[in-house]
Amino acid sequence: MIDATQPYFPSRKKYNKYLDKIWETGWLTNNSFNVQTLEERLITYLDVPNLSLLNNGTIALQIAIKALDLKGEIITTPFSYVATTSSIIWEGCEPVFADIEIDTFSIDAEKIKSSITPRTTAIMATHVYGNPCDIEAIQAIADAHGLKVIYDAAHAFGVKYKGRSVLSYGDVSTLSFHATKLFHTVEGGSVTAKDVSVAATMENQRRFGHDGPYAFHGIGINGKLSEPHAAFGLCVLDDIEEILAMRKDQWLFYLENLQGLPLEFLTIRNDVDYNYAYFPIKLPNETLLLTLLEELELKKIFPRRYFYPSLNQLKYTGRDSCPISEDVANRVLCLPLYHTLAQVDQQRIINILIDHLK
């Protein structure tokens, strides 16, 4: 069976050494050695000024909204994982959907402009599949209208734009460290902020708002990452260059061998050092996608419709019209891609696509 993705497992021997230390100290959570060490290493690796580890990427989005004290409307993308939208609603704000670019799958800056109202307080954009948004255009819009910018960078671990970490743009960037991500802590996430006061607020909010054992900075939540999770992340981080190199080879193998088929590929924005996190293909129509999906699944190969449906079509959202996102969501399929996927299995997938689409 070939799944859409599989978690990366580091050396169990190395992980056991971290577990031994946890047993020695008796400290399972509450910002102990492994969490502090992983934060320090990630700040260096990702080239960001600050970073707070969290127990998942959805809490990261919620804390970002809360720390920026956002109200009213937040303009966001309909082509993302559901957490991007649900976190906005969960925090009492209203998502307003701006349609996407047809080739990069990212939110269209021009559509953001036309979506701004007196109630707009922020833009929440996703670096879809790790491909950066039109960062300069989004920031210019935000500056002109006094809006905050949150980037859902769940897929963008290690990505750089114009030589800088993509996480250094906007007011807050969030990451997911779920087991299926390039870098993961089994479950986990993080936030980083341009403004040190916002970073401090998010740091406090992840710990119930504690200011010492008996006082509180303000309202908070239990967003802490545990020591065993951080230990797993430390082991994965040791191997991250190997993971990235393997993913790039696999991504390029798909690209090279699928040329000439009636498919469209993700357009990576210029000046990007990409992480090759996902390999989406856009088929000519949904009927062909569903037929191909059925054929692959019969052979125990399980790609994923990532992302489907377009989030503006969810029952609990405002149903803004986003025809490009709806069309893309109906036609995009992410092919299997993970560290242990053998080239012979990639070739099997490619052969099925060739047989089906030629």
C-alpha positions, 0 to 999 in steps of 0.5 A: 500500500502506498499512502499519500504520505507517511511520517518520517521515523528517526533513529529509535536508539537516538530517541531512547536517549532523550527518553532516558533523560526525561525519565531521569528528570521526571519532567514530562512537560512545562517547558523543560530541557527538550522544548527549550533546546528544540526552540533554540535550534529551530530559531537558528535553523529557520533564521527567525528572531523568536519561536514558541513551540505549541502542541499543534498548528491549529492552536498556533493560528488561534493564538496568533489571532488572539495575540493580535487582538483581531476582531471583525473580518479576516480576509483569507484563502479558500484553498487551504486546510480547514484549520485556516478557516475554522480558527478564524471562526473559532476565535469569533471573527468572520472569514472573507474569502478572496479567490486564488491565483490559478497557477500558484494556488495562493491567494490573489492579492488583487482579490484581497483589495476588492474584499476589504471593508470597514470591518476588515482587520487582517489578512490570513494567507497560506503558503500553499504547498510551501509555495510563498504567497505574493508577499510584497503585494500583500504587505503593501495592501496591509500597510495601505489599509492598516491591516495585520498579516498572518501567514499560515506557513504549515507547509513552508518549513525551511522555505526562503524567499529572496534569501530570507526565511519566509517566516520573517514576513508578515506580523505572525507566521505559524507552522505545523509540526504534524507527523505528515510534515517534512519536519515534525514532532508527531503533533506540534506547531509553532509561532513566530512574530516580527514584533517582540511584544506580540511574540511575548504575548503568544509565549504567555498565552500558550501557558494559560497566561501564567506570570509565575505560579499565582499571577497571570498576564491575561487569558491563555490556553494550554498550548504547550508541547510536551517533552517526548514530542520535543525529543522526537523533533530534535531527532528529526531535525538532526536528519532534516537535510537528508529529508529535504534532499530526498524530497527534492529528488522525488519531486523532480523525478515526478516532474521529469517523467510526467511531462507531455501528459495533459496535466498542469503543475504548481508554479513555484514563485520566483526567488524561492528556495523551495522545500518540495513538500508536495507534488500536486497535479491539476487534471483537465476535469473532475470526472477524469480526476475521480476515474484516475483516483479510483484506478489508483486506489484499486492498486492500493495507491492512495493520493489525496485531494488536497485541498478539497472542498474549496473552503468557501463551500463549507456549510458554516462559512459565508459562501463567497464566490471563488470560482478559481478555487472551486475549480482548482479544488475539483481538479487537484490531486497530490501524489504520494511523497514521503521519505521512504517512497521508493523510485520503483513505486514512483514509477508505478504511479507514473505508469498508471498516469501515463496509461490513463491520460495518454 
